[in-house]
Amino acid sequence: MPTVHLLDYVAGNVRSLVNAIEKVGYTVEWVTSPADVAAAEKLIIPGVGHFGHCLSQLDKAGYIDPIQKHITAGKPFMGICVGIQALFQGSEEDPEVQGLGVIPMQLRRFKDNDKSVPHIGWNSANTSLKGQVTDESLYGLRPDSKYYYVHSYAAPYREGELERHGWAVATARYGDEEFVGAIAKENIFATQFHPEKSGAAGLRVLKAFLDGKRSEKLSARPSTLSAREGLTRRIIACLDVRTNDQGDLVVTKGDQYDVREKDGVTSGGAVRNLGKPVDMAKRYYEQGADEVTFLNITSFRNCPVADMPMLEILRRTSETVFVPLTIGGGIRDTVDTDGTKISALDIATMYFKSGADKVSIGSDAVTAAEEYYANGSKLSGTTAIETISSAYGNQAVVVSVDPKRVYVSSPDATSHHTIKTTTPGPNGESYCWYQCTIKGGREGRDFDVRQLVTAVEAMGTGEILLNCIDKDGSNSGFDLELINDVKAAIKIPVIASSGAGNPGHFAEVFDKTPTDAALGAGMFHRAEYTVKQVKEYLEEKGQLVRHFEEAL
């Protein structure tokens, strides 16, 4: 197979990029030293995380000059995510660090007055001329496709500014801001989105670049940009994974975190087995799931860290599932079976190298938040959230929150933040506060959900997975009051979780809350509804969704 060189400077999940490159018919050779760059014909620089960290790493390792020589020599070059950002002059993310200066612009942070930041999800990458989508495809980009973005900083698009310097530009819109989604000039092509995580649409882009097919005519002239642009409604499939009593890895689901069968005579109270994790993840991908989340609900504590079963699940899943993968469970400082101390950052790195794009932290986030307030709302710099987000960017860290309602007669009856609820308590109480729990909901803390989410946002969390113990397994719909309350307190994206039982619940949560995504589990596992059916229902209700593309 033809070869492409890949430069990895600890850029997060590169396994999926390797899998994607191999999927489209190429093999990867790693750039391990600056001298290797000179031998590269096609060079790709991926990346997630911090602009300054990226450029500093490249500079420290001696890669800046060889990369610039590769570009100047006219050899094919592709940058992905932070890889595109490195081409610009600089970024507000780290004003002291200079970019490669290939593109004469500065990157700006998205405004968060009208939207969540980071920008996470599926959006457009449209080439246009005076508001009309062109009938030319730039490296396989299509106006009816969506691509996966995850970033806080972007290059603002101003019509004609980059084109005057010879650049072809594809743009996306987030809120009222239009930004550069992809850019090309001569031998250079770069994307703000992740093609390796953009399903068949992204694989098509990678193949076009590697094959050198810069432009081709679209089969039909698309409609105006306004009908195509914007962030889609993100539907996430969640799989709770654990070992059953026979030691096999299974996907399970329970009521209020109890995953054992209730018919003790027939099943013996066995762990509920709904299927194999890798097979089910692939099925949800093919139904159109925008992300897949694995929650390791036993943490597999009795095996060496390097042999954790979830690592193999991620490796195998990332070979066929080209959407973002999140893994939760066991991401904490720990001691291995041989007595070796292993940090949360080391464990996260293992997950990223195995195919994960994000890690989800649960109980340890509550403990860290409690310590944050006990320390006068000061960051320690040593928590799992802080160390992982510093290395890989805040978009790589999700905090999974497990609150439950505590009803009170009035706001004065508690020191915690309360809401007035339309669902009265058992004694007719019209107020409640949301108590944070740990250990899968088994232990409550004197700590409310607002305290938690504001603390972990300050620490560097990029996204909140908002569960609700009262709703878990109920199939009665999401807790809309909880979601609205949390969204009012923070700027980062929120994933609504717990309670989904039919497509109408997804439409309701997107209609009645500003949630950024919604997650389903049991209703998908039991095949009561498919992800595809949920998206079709949302589309009928006027929501913008992404549909699965089968062909490259």
TIDOKE-42285 format. One line per field, with one value per residue (C-alpha): x, y, z. Coordinates in nm, 4 decimals, padded with zeros to 6 digits, m for minus. Example, Ala and Ser with C-alpha at 12.3 -4.5 7.8 and 13.67 -1.06 7.14 Angstrom:
BEGIN
x 01.2300	01.3670 .
y m00.4500	m00.1060 .
z 00.7800	00.7140 .
# end
This chain:
BEGIN
x 00.0000	00.1165	00.2614	00.1803	00.3989	00.2331	00.3916	00.2666	00.3789	00.1450	m00.1585	m00.4337	m00.6138	m00.4007	m00.5029	m00.8301	m00.6411	m00.4168	m00.7224	m00.8874	m00.5764	m00.5524	m00.9249	m00.8792	m00.5896	m00.2701	m00.0171	00.1345	00.4986	00.5759	00.7907	01.0095	01.2776	01.3191	01.5322	01.2333	01.0407	01.2798	01.2041	00.8278	00.6361	00.2928	00.2962	00.0058	00.0176	m00.2849	m00.3534	m00.5841	m00.5358	m00.3525	m00.2071	00.0920	00.1637	00.1498	00.3898	00.6198	00.6396	00.7189	00.9807	01.1420	01.1729	01.3249	01.0364	00.9540	01.2240	01.1782	00.8005	00.8469	01.0939	00.8488	00.5764	00.8078	00.9245	00.5687	00.5150	00.1595	00.0907	m00.2215	m00.2961	m00.5868	m00.7467	m00.4493	m00.2592	m00.4505	m00.4116	m00.0334	m00.0354	m00.1626	00.0443	m00.0797	m00.3705	m00.5449	m00.5042	m00.1352	m00.0352	00.3294	00.3748	00.4132	00.2576	00.4200	00.2878	00.1839	m00.1630	m00.1633	m00.4296	m00.4789	m00.7056	m00.9771	m01.1767	m01.5458	m01.7769	m01.9698	m02.2491	m02.4890	m02.3462	m02.1416	m01.7644	m01.5900	m01.7711	m01.8329	m02.0314	m02.1149	m02.1117	m02.0617	m01.7556	m01.8957	m01.7152	m01.9194	m01.9265	m02.1376	m02.3626	m02.4155	m02.2584	m02.0309	m02.0673	m01.6995	m01.5932	m01.2735	m01.0924	m01.4145	m01.6079	m01.9816	m02.2483	m02.4878	m02.2304	m02.1431	m01.8034	m01.6978	m01.5482	m01.4142	m01.2368	m01.2591	m01.0480	m01.0946	m01.0025	m01.2850	m01.3945	m01.4212	m01.5201	m01.2329	m00.9600	m00.7984	m00.8991	m00.6892	m00.3854	m00.4725	m00.6503	m00.9620	m01.1795	m01.4642	m01.6553	m01.8896	m02.1114	m02.1437	m02.4020	m02.3468	m01.9796	m01.8569	m01.5156	m01.2690	m01.3570	m01.1010	m00.8461	m00.6324	m00.3592	m00.1323	00.0184	m00.1443	m00.4763	m00.5921	m00.9130	m01.0401	m01.2631	m01.1452	m01.1915	m01.1036	m01.4022	m01.6427	m01.7674	m01.7728	m01.7729	m01.4391	m01.2896	m01.3806	m01.1873	m00.8793	m00.8826	m00.9193	m00.6177	m00.4025	m00.5046	m00.4306	m00.7870	m00.8200	m01.1380	m01.4257	m01.7681	m02.0634	m02.3389	m02.6022	m02.5754	m02.6561	m02.8973	m02.8006	m02.5772	m02.8499	m03.0325	m02.7229	m02.5204	m02.5142	m02.4467	m02.6632	m02.8486	m02.6034	m02.7340	m02.5037	m02.5333	m02.4075	m02.2945	m02.2458	m01.9777	m01.8820	m01.7863	m02.0692	m02.0527	m01.8732	m01.6030	m01.7256	m01.7460	m02.1076	m02.3184	m02.5689	m02.8329	m03.0252	m03.2713	m03.1001	m02.7654	m02.8870	m02.7880	m02.8917	m03.2000	m03.4968	m03.6384	m03.4046	m03.5550	m03.5074	m03.1816	m03.0361	m03.0047	m02.7375	m02.5894	m02.8179	m02.6476	m02.7619	m02.4804	m02.1137	m01.9628	m01.7722	m02.0608	m02.3147	m02.0941	m02.0610	m02.4381	m02.5042	m02.2431	m02.4209	m02.7543	m02.6079	m02.4949	m02.2899	m02.0780	m02.0386	m01.9697	m01.8404	m01.8866	m01.6723	m01.8961	m01.6695	m01.3303	m01.1775	m00.9727	m00.8130	m00.5997	m00.2807	m00.3568	m00.1898	m00.4199	m00.7463	m01.0199	m01.1505	m00.8245	m00.8881	m01.2522	m01.1399	m00.8760	m01.1236	m01.4060	m01.1898	m01.1116	m01.4689	m01.6359	m01.5305	m01.7102	m01.5858	m01.5428	m01.5610	m01.4504	m01.5428	m01.4470	m01.1193	m00.9556	m00.7807	m00.4432	m00.3992	m00.1539	m00.1008	m00.1100	00.2718	00.2743	00.3634	00.1951	00.0141	m00.1352	m00.4751	m00.2928	m00.1058	m00.4313	m00.5973	m00.2995	m00.3446	m00.7088	m00.6273	m00.3622	m00.6145	m00.8770	m01.0595	m01.1181	m01.2456	m01.2288	m01.5138	m01.4481	m01.7167	m01.6777	m01.3247	m01.4565	m01.6843	m01.3930	m01.1773	m01.4530	m01.4975	m01.1244	m01.1381	m01.3886	m01.2099	m00.9003	m01.0780	m01.1769	m00.8129	m00.6824	m00.4283	m00.3013	m00.2793	m00.6321	m00.7068	m00.9183	m00.6413	m00.3549	m00.5442	m00.6938	m00.3525	m00.1976	m00.4800	m00.7116	m01.0355	m01.2373	m01.0796	m01.2284	m01.5920	m01.7282	m02.0119	m02.2512	m02.4944	m02.7341	m03.0594	m03.3427	m03.3741	m03.7111	m03.7485	m04.0424	m03.8685	m03.5307	m03.4595	m03.4697	m03.1277	m02.7999	m02.7918	m02.9096	m03.2755	m03.5248	m03.9009	m04.0248	m04.3388	m04.3000	m04.3844	m04.2121	m04.3678	m04.5072	m04.6117	m04.2796	m04.2482	m03.8717	m03.5745	m03.1985	m02.9851	m02.7493	m02.4279	m02.3536	m02.0514	m01.9908	m02.2581	m02.5219	m02.4769	m02.3378	m02.4752	m02.2630	m02.3507	m02.2756	m02.5067	m02.4867	m02.4275	m02.1290	m01.9899	m02.0315	m01.8954	m01.5915	m01.5053	m01.5555	m01.2934	m01.0599	m01.0684	m01.3551	m01.4802	m01.8200	m02.0720	m02.2481	m02.5561	m02.7230	m03.0168	m03.0571	m03.4306	m03.4787	m03.2340	m03.4130	m03.7522	m03.8152	m04.0135	m03.8027	m03.5130	m03.5180	m03.5704	m03.5552	m03.2148	m03.0782	m03.1973	m03.0557	m02.7121	m02.6993	m02.7723	m02.4670	m02.1910	m02.0659	m01.9341	m02.1516	m02.3942	m02.5046	m02.8536	m02.8716	m03.1064	m03.4730	m03.4941	m03.7613	m03.8785	m03.7894	m04.0302	m03.8142	m03.5210	m03.7381	m03.8646	m03.5204	m03.3927	m03.7080	m03.7376	m03.3723	m03.0531	m02.8775	m02.5950	m02.6498	m02.8725	m02.7819	m02.9748	m02.8983	m03.1667	m03.4138	m03.1395	m03.0035	m03.3470	m03.4113	m03.7285	m03.6066	m03.2972	m03.0748	m03.1913	m03.5564	m03.4758	m03.3043	m03.5854	m03.8325	m03.6208	m03.5996	m03.9782	m03.9914	m03.7665	m03.4391	m03.1093	m02.9499	m02.6690	m02.7497	m02.5162	m02.3359	m02.2534	m02.0233	m01.6989 .
y 00.0000	00.3614	00.5367	00.8493	00.9839	01.0768	01.2997	01.2239	01.4641	01.3133	01.4531	01.2511	00.9811	00.9017	00.5362	00.6327	00.8380	00.5420	00.3187	00.5722	00.6048	00.2281	00.2080	00.4254	00.2186	00.3680	00.2577	00.4753	00.5363	00.7263	01.0352	00.9749	01.2389	01.5643	01.3758	01.1583	01.4602	01.5037	01.1488	01.2007	01.2509	01.2995	01.4401	01.4678	01.6499	01.5757	01.7258	01.8001	02.0316	02.3545	02.5710	02.6784	02.3240	02.1959	02.4547	02.4316	02.0540	02.0803	02.3485	02.1655	01.8472	02.0330	01.9838	02.3436	02.3924	02.0491	02.1018	02.4434	02.2959	02.0171	02.2724	02.5021	02.2073	02.1622	01.8203	01.7277	01.8460	01.8043	01.9500	01.8327	02.0328	02.1864	02.0855	02.3519	02.6025	02.5605	02.7050	03.0440	03.3313	03.2943	03.2313	03.4017	03.0707	03.1488	03.4930	03.4409	03.1484	03.2009	02.9720	02.8663	03.1838	03.0110	03.1667	03.5432	03.5429	03.5080	03.2506	03.3807	03.2203	03.1665	03.4080	03.2232	03.4755	03.2843	02.9314	02.6688	02.6655	02.4390	02.3943	02.0182	01.8312	01.7871	02.0927	02.1972	02.2583	02.4407	02.6138	02.9120	03.2139	03.5103	03.2986	03.0180	02.6755	02.6087	02.3029	02.2183	01.9709	02.0671	01.7448	01.5481	01.8021	01.8061	02.0539	01.7759	01.6155	01.6984	01.6780	01.6403	01.9471	01.9897	02.3189	02.6523	02.8614	02.9163	03.1420	03.3943	03.3997	03.7320	03.7004	03.7455	03.7971	03.4561	03.4099	03.7147	03.5214	03.2214	03.0081	02.8048	02.8025	02.5905	02.7446	02.6523	02.8612	02.8367	03.0705	03.4026	03.3330	03.2016	03.0368	02.8401	02.4693	02.3704	02.5467	02.4579	02.6120	02.4330	02.1397	02.2343	02.1083	02.1452	02.0855	02.2224	01.9169	01.5585	01.3595	01.0357	01.0952	01.2158	00.8804	00.8083	01.1824	01.2203	00.9087	01.0529	01.3715	01.1774	00.9646	01.2665	01.4336	01.1223	01.0502	01.4105	01.4792	01.8430	01.9224	01.7506	01.8511	01.7716	01.5691	01.8326	02.2001	02.2426	02.4903	02.8024	02.7839	02.8835	02.5562	02.3477	02.5222	02.4803	02.2443	01.9329	01.7775	01.5281	01.1816	00.9661	00.5931	00.4880	00.1374	00.0330	m00.2361	m00.4807	m00.8418	m01.0822	m01.3687	m01.5846	m01.3225	m01.2165	m00.8520	m00.7541	m00.4461	m00.4156	m00.1730	m00.1480	00.0529	00.3047	00.1312	m00.2179	m00.4339	m00.7770	m00.9574	m00.9475	m01.2940	m01.4726	m01.8176	m01.8115	m01.6186	m01.6630	m01.2880	m01.2787	m00.9627	m00.8460	m00.9278	m00.7124	m00.7896	m00.7588	m00.4074	m00.3972	m00.5399	m00.3070	m00.0002	m00.0808	m00.1265	00.2152	00.3739	00.2288	00.3585	00.7095	00.7620	01.0807	00.9478	00.6261	00.6265	00.3285	00.3418	00.0842	00.0280	m00.2175	m00.0591	m00.4091	m00.3425	m00.6851	m00.6881	m00.5042	m00.1575	m00.2271	m00.5276	m00.3555	m00.5110	m00.1667	m00.0962	m00.3889	m00.2878	00.0602	m00.0786	m00.3090	m00.0548	00.2191	m00.0089	00.0120	00.3007	00.6393	00.8687	00.9973	00.7413	00.8319	00.6020	00.6415	00.4449	00.4050	00.7278	00.8130	00.7916	00.4256	00.1568	m00.1286	m00.4934	m00.4947	m00.1925	00.0662	00.4046	00.5146	00.8612	00.9449	01.1153	00.7911	00.5944	00.8550	00.8355	00.4575	00.5096	00.7764	00.5553	00.2720	00.4755	00.6986	01.0654	01.1692	01.0345	01.0639	01.1175	01.0526	01.0107	01.1508	01.4758	01.5197	01.4657	01.7085	01.9717	01.9391	01.9953	02.2907	02.4731	02.3695	02.5342	02.8661	02.7958	02.7653	02.5210	02.2672	02.1740	01.8101	01.6752	01.4294	01.6927	01.9514	01.7235	01.5589	01.8822	02.0519	01.7769	01.7058	02.0073	02.0530	01.8983	01.5629	01.5666	01.4887	01.4899	01.2460	01.3834	01.1623	01.3897	01.3032	01.5218	01.6206	01.7868	02.0744	02.2875	02.6164	02.7507	02.8504	02.4858	02.4160	02.5936	02.4464	02.5982	02.5083	02.5206	02.5536	02.2321	02.1370	01.7818	01.8032	01.5870	01.3010	01.5427	01.8068	01.9978	02.2435	02.2982	02.0672	02.0693	01.8219	01.6250	01.4932	01.1258	00.9008	00.5288	00.4923	00.6738	00.4608	00.7401	01.0942	01.3997	01.7294	01.8946	02.0188	01.9885	02.3594	02.3546	02.0572	02.1786	02.5269	02.3809	02.1272	02.3890	02.6020	02.3019	02.2524	02.0155	02.0486	01.8818	01.7620	01.4257	01.5052	01.1933	01.1860	00.9001	00.9672	00.9236	00.6385	00.3427	00.5124	00.5656	00.8738	01.1406	01.3607	01.5799	01.9091	02.1185	01.9759	02.0361	02.3967	02.4652	02.3290	02.5005	02.8336	02.7881	02.7038	02.7802	02.4371	02.1867	01.9570	01.6090	01.5234	01.1686	00.9347	00.8730	00.8518	00.6009	00.7101	00.9571	01.2139	01.2503	01.3593	01.6121	01.7418	01.7916	01.9787	02.1894	02.2768	02.3043	02.4423	02.1056	02.0421	01.6683	01.3863	01.0321	00.7080	00.3594	00.1052	00.1996	00.1330	m00.1814	m00.3402	m00.2485	m00.0617	00.2229	00.2757	00.5813	00.6207	00.6350	00.9012	01.1147	01.0724	01.1837	01.4879	01.5786	01.5583	01.8106	02.0510	01.9687	01.9549	01.6095	01.4159	01.0951	00.7998	00.7861	00.4388	00.5055	00.6959 .
z 00.0000	m00.0563	00.2481	00.4445	00.7261	01.0536	01.3168	01.6674	01.9399	02.2053	02.0279	02.1910	01.9965	01.6914	01.6723	01.5032	01.2476	01.1696	01.1353	00.9039	00.6857	00.6551	00.5807	00.2689	00.1365	00.2799	00.5361	00.8075	00.8784	01.1970	01.2078	01.5124	01.4551	01.2590	01.0066	00.9161	00.7844	00.4921	00.3788	00.3909	00.0673	00.2283	00.5837	00.8278	01.1609	01.3810	01.7178	02.0035	02.2948	02.3534	02.0734	02.2813	02.3983	02.0404	01.8993	02.1998	02.1646	01.7937	01.8574	02.1487	01.9441	01.6481	01.4046	01.3095	01.0458	00.8799	00.8601	00.7004	00.4500	00.3666	00.2919	00.0950	m00.1144	m00.2374	m00.0816	00.0280	00.3824	00.5946	00.9376	01.1540	01.4391	01.6228	01.3086	01.1126	01.3949	01.3857	01.0328	01.1541	01.2905	01.6456	01.8779	02.1671	02.3483	02.3998	02.2674	02.3610	02.1215	01.7472	01.4893	01.1639	00.9992	00.6767	00.7015	00.7796	01.0540	01.4287	01.5929	01.8251	02.1034	02.0341	02.2128	02.4822	02.5357	02.3094	02.2973	02.4758	02.4445	02.3426	02.0121	02.0159	01.7559	01.3895	01.1668	00.8075	00.5918	00.2897	00.0078	m00.1048	m00.3283	m00.2191	00.0032	m00.2505	m00.2038	m00.5017	m00.7232	m00.6711	m00.4028	m00.2175	m00.1236	m00.0996	00.1096	00.0420	00.1547	00.2532	00.4866	00.8443	01.0123	01.3741	01.5451	01.8966	01.9705	02.1529	01.9163	01.5447	01.2546	01.1945	00.8327	00.6496	00.2859	00.0438	00.3045	00.2700	m00.0920	m00.1856	m00.0670	m00.2837	m00.0254	m00.0948	00.2159	00.3509	00.6374	00.9202	01.1432	01.5202	01.6645	01.4905	01.4141	01.0798	01.0925	00.8818	00.8779	00.6148	00.4001	00.0982	m00.1138	m00.3584	m00.1603	00.1733	00.3068	00.6663	00.8573	01.1869	01.2114	01.2656	00.9412	01.1217	01.3522	01.0830	00.9570	00.5847	00.5096	00.6852	00.5290	00.1893	00.2755	00.3861	00.0728	m00.1555	00.0045	m00.0038	m00.3649	m00.4621	m00.5826	m00.4850	m00.6748	m00.8453	m00.9699	m00.7466	m00.9103	m00.8323	m00.7477	m00.3776	m00.2281	m00.0356	00.2669	00.5118	00.4569	00.5237	00.7917	01.1650	01.4497	01.4409	01.7325	01.8786	01.9761	02.1871	02.2507	02.5934	02.6852	03.0479	03.0372	03.3105	03.3635	03.4302	03.6758	03.4201	03.3633	03.0179	02.9162	02.8539	02.7975	03.0786	03.2023	03.5244	03.7245	03.9526	03.8855	03.9865	03.6879	03.8124	03.6855	03.9197	03.8399	04.0759	04.0137	03.6360	03.6047	03.9504	03.9830	03.7130	03.5661	03.2839	02.9530	02.6601	02.4177	02.3295	02.3581	02.0265	01.8219	01.9775	01.9280	01.5577	01.5275	01.6828	01.4559	01.1529	01.2838	01.2884	01.6482	01.6689	01.9548	02.1514	02.5249	02.7199	03.0961	03.2730	03.5732	03.7558	03.6697	03.6396	03.9498	03.9767	03.6650	03.5600	03.4265	03.0926	03.0431	03.1260	02.9101	02.8126	02.6308	02.3979	02.3548	02.2459	02.0089	01.8388	01.8293	01.6760	01.3800	01.2510	01.4372	01.3008	01.5452	01.8829	02.1616	02.5296	02.8112	03.1766	03.4870	03.6711	03.5493	03.8741	04.0442	04.1303	04.2305	03.9853	04.0883	04.1108	04.3427	04.0778	04.1198	03.8067	03.7639	03.6230	03.3340	03.2567	03.2539	03.0304	02.7939	02.7684	02.6781	02.4184	02.2582	02.2438	02.0573	02.3060	02.2253	02.5679	02.9213	03.1692	03.5404	03.8010	04.1775	04.1818	04.0348	04.3380	04.5762	04.3787	04.3813	04.7562	04.8026	04.5617	04.7826	05.1025	04.9560	04.9000	04.5377	04.4373	04.1787	04.3001	03.9533	04.0608	04.0104	03.7312	03.5561	03.5613	03.4585	03.1733	03.0371	03.0549	02.8463	02.6013	02.6199	02.8112	02.5281	02.6222	02.9749	03.0554	03.4104	03.4732	03.7356	03.9312	04.1240	04.2948	04.4213	04.7860	04.8478	05.0929	05.2000	05.1156	05.0002	05.3619	05.4683	05.3147	05.2475	04.8991	04.5722	04.5198	04.2364	04.2416	04.0864	03.8985	04.0322	04.4044	04.6621	04.8611	05.1175	04.8689	04.8808	04.5933	04.6193	04.5813	04.5530	04.3615	04.5830	04.4289	04.4791	04.4371	04.3913	04.1268	04.3273	04.6380	04.8574	04.8861	04.9688	05.1358	04.8040	04.5294	04.1555	04.0961	04.3298	04.1405	03.7833	03.8489	04.0256	03.7556	03.4841	03.6612	03.6761	03.3001	03.2255	02.8690	02.8962	03.1554	03.1265	03.3330	03.4682	03.7091	03.9563	03.9944	03.6205	03.5539	03.3974	03.4242	03.0484	03.1570	02.9867	03.0901	03.4020	03.2195	03.5377	03.6270	03.2774	03.2640	03.6089	03.5230	03.1834	03.3535	03.5759	03.3242	02.9736	02.8746	02.6856	02.8674	02.7619	02.8879	03.0240	03.2150	03.1398	02.7604	02.6604	02.3136	02.0354	02.1774	02.4863	02.2671	02.0856	02.4185	02.5722	02.2672	02.2510	02.6199	02.7288	02.5762	02.6152	02.3713	02.3274	02.4506	02.5426	02.5236	02.6502	02.7477	02.4743	02.2167	02.3830	02.4047	02.0372	02.1305	01.9080	01.6962	01.6784	01.3184	01.4285	01.6876	01.4255	01.1757	01.4422	01.5283	01.1603	01.1320	01.4192	01.2310	01.4067	01.2180	01.2441	01.0801	00.8953	00.8531	00.5189	00.3942	00.0982	00.0751 .
# end
